[in-house]
């Protein structure tokens, strides 16, 4: 083989590896699904029995910046009455597959 063919082949291999490396850096694993309610709080912030949220949210503005945009807010209790986000699989209703057994 002549030296020019070898150089072209090595160059093509190196170029392919460089392109694969650059493209591979942009692929990230997807973020896990978060159980977030419509109020913005997680499922853990809601009472299991009553469903009421015990998180805090922004209320009236307290401070403003030079452009008259609010920068700090008064913290008030969340007004969410029940959790409406995605449910974990163990809380999804599924009918029993076997009839109840009588063990007397």
C-alpha beads as a LAMMPS data file, in Angstrom:
LAMMPS data file: protein, C-alpha beads

104 atoms
103 bonds

1 atom types
1 bond types

-500.0 500.0 xlo xhi
-500.0 500.0 ylo yhi
-500.0 500.0 zlo zhi

Masses

1 110.0

Atoms # bond

1 1 1 0.000 0.000 0.000
2 1 1 1.159 3.477 -0.668
3 1 1 1.645 5.950 2.226
4 1 1 -1.111 8.303 1.029
5 1 1 -3.806 5.588 1.309
6 1 1 -2.611 4.729 4.813
7 1 1 -2.734 8.404 5.869
8 1 1 -6.229 8.835 4.390
9 1 1 -7.443 5.717 6.219
10 1 1 -5.930 6.790 9.552
11 1 1 -7.382 10.278 9.083
12 1 1 -10.851 8.843 8.393
13 1 1 -10.677 6.674 11.519
14 1 1 -9.532 9.576 13.708
15 1 1 -12.193 11.863 12.258
16 1 1 -14.894 9.264 12.980
17 1 1 -13.684 8.845 16.559
18 1 1 -13.610 12.624 17.088
19 1 1 -17.159 13.025 15.752
20 1 1 -18.397 10.128 17.901
21 1 1 -16.753 11.614 20.982
22 1 1 -18.311 15.051 20.440
23 1 1 -21.771 13.607 19.767
24 1 1 -21.547 11.226 22.726
25 1 1 -20.963 14.059 25.189
26 1 1 -24.369 15.569 24.447
27 1 1 -26.340 12.432 25.292
28 1 1 -27.302 12.314 28.936
29 1 1 -29.497 9.945 30.834
30 1 1 -33.091 11.188 31.148
31 1 1 -34.075 12.699 34.470
32 1 1 -36.137 10.389 36.675
33 1 1 -39.852 11.122 36.834
34 1 1 -40.680 13.188 39.900
35 1 1 -44.007 12.796 41.710
36 1 1 -44.901 16.507 41.658
37 1 1 -48.406 17.815 42.351
38 1 1 -50.024 20.678 40.484
39 1 1 -49.108 22.975 43.377
40 1 1 -45.408 22.261 42.724
41 1 1 -44.813 20.220 45.864
42 1 1 -43.918 16.558 45.997
43 1 1 -46.106 13.738 47.183
44 1 1 -44.250 13.700 50.492
45 1 1 -45.550 17.186 51.333
46 1 1 -49.177 15.967 51.294
47 1 1 -50.889 14.333 54.272
48 1 1 -51.761 10.721 53.450
49 1 1 -55.159 10.748 55.213
50 1 1 -56.504 14.230 54.456
51 1 1 -54.564 14.978 51.267
52 1 1 -53.823 18.555 52.350
53 1 1 -50.440 20.001 51.453
54 1 1 -48.254 21.222 54.321
55 1 1 -45.694 22.984 52.111
56 1 1 -45.081 26.711 51.840
57 1 1 -45.493 28.899 48.760
58 1 1 -44.837 32.499 47.726
59 1 1 -47.378 35.077 48.838
60 1 1 -47.184 38.873 48.604
61 1 1 -43.892 40.408 47.402
62 1 1 -41.674 41.874 50.130
63 1 1 -38.719 43.310 48.180
64 1 1 -38.262 44.680 44.681
65 1 1 -35.187 45.192 42.510
66 1 1 -34.312 48.300 40.482
67 1 1 -36.649 47.220 37.651
68 1 1 -39.602 46.992 40.056
69 1 1 -39.563 43.167 39.827
70 1 1 -40.186 41.236 43.073
71 1 1 -37.120 39.511 44.531
72 1 1 -38.468 38.232 47.868
73 1 1 -41.889 36.956 48.838
74 1 1 -43.794 36.368 52.054
75 1 1 -44.058 32.615 52.662
76 1 1 -47.645 31.399 53.160
77 1 1 -49.088 27.880 53.621
78 1 1 -49.955 26.038 50.408
79 1 1 -53.676 25.994 49.583
80 1 1 -53.637 22.609 47.804
81 1 1 -56.459 20.389 49.099
82 1 1 -55.260 17.022 47.751
83 1 1 -52.405 15.475 45.779
84 1 1 -53.147 15.308 42.038
85 1 1 -49.776 14.159 40.662
86 1 1 -48.703 10.741 39.371
87 1 1 -49.318 7.859 41.770
88 1 1 -46.746 5.203 42.639
89 1 1 -47.581 1.766 41.308
90 1 1 -48.365 0.363 44.755
91 1 1 -51.162 2.901 45.221
92 1 1 -52.874 2.177 41.909
93 1 1 -56.017 0.089 42.418
94 1 1 -55.824 -3.439 41.134
95 1 1 -58.483 -6.078 41.841
96 1 1 -57.384 -9.277 43.598
97 1 1 -56.662 -12.170 41.257
98 1 1 -57.574 -14.949 43.694
99 1 1 -60.736 -15.318 45.733
100 1 1 -60.350 -14.796 49.480
101 1 1 -59.438 -17.960 51.379
102 1 1 -61.311 -19.095 54.498
103 1 1 -58.731 -20.181 57.028
104 1 1 -60.646 -21.150 60.160

Bonds

1 1 1 2
2 1 2 3
3 1 3 4
4 1 4 5
5 1 5 6
6 1 6 7
7 1 7 8
8 1 8 9
9 1 9 10
10 1 10 11
11 1 11 12
12 1 12 13
13 1 13 14
14 1 14 15
15 1 15 16
16 1 16 17
17 1 17 18
18 1 18 19
19 1 19 20
20 1 20 21
21 1 21 22
22 1 22 23
23 1 23 24
24 1 24 25
25 1 25 26
26 1 26 27
27 1 27 28
28 1 28 29
29 1 29 30
30 1 30 31
31 1 31 32
32 1 32 33
33 1 33 34
34 1 34 35
35 1 35 36
36 1 36 37
37 1 37 38
38 1 38 39
39 1 39 40
40 1 40 41
41 1 41 42
42 1 42 43
43 1 43 44
44 1 44 45
45 1 45 46
46 1 46 47
47 1 47 48
48 1 48 49
49 1 49 50
50 1 50 51
51 1 51 52
52 1 52 53
53 1 53 54
54 1 54 55
55 1 55 56
56 1 56 57
57 1 57 58
58 1 58 59
59 1 59 60
60 1 60 61
61 1 61 62
62 1 62 63
63 1 63 64
64 1 64 65
65 1 65 66
66 1 66 67
67 1 67 68
68 1 68 69
69 1 69 70
70 1 70 71
71 1 71 72
72 1 72 73
73 1 73 74
74 1 74 75
75 1 75 76
76 1 76 77
77 1 77 78
78 1 78 79
79 1 79 80
80 1 80 81
81 1 81 82
82 1 82 83
83 1 83 84
84 1 84 85
85 1 85 86
86 1 86 87
87 1 87 88
88 1 88 89
89 1 89 90
90 1 90 91
91 1 91 92
92 1 92 93
93 1 93 94
94 1 94 95
95 1 95 96
96 1 96 97
97 1 97 98
98 1 98 99
99 1 99 100
100 1 100 101
101 1 101 102
102 1 102 103
103 1 103 104
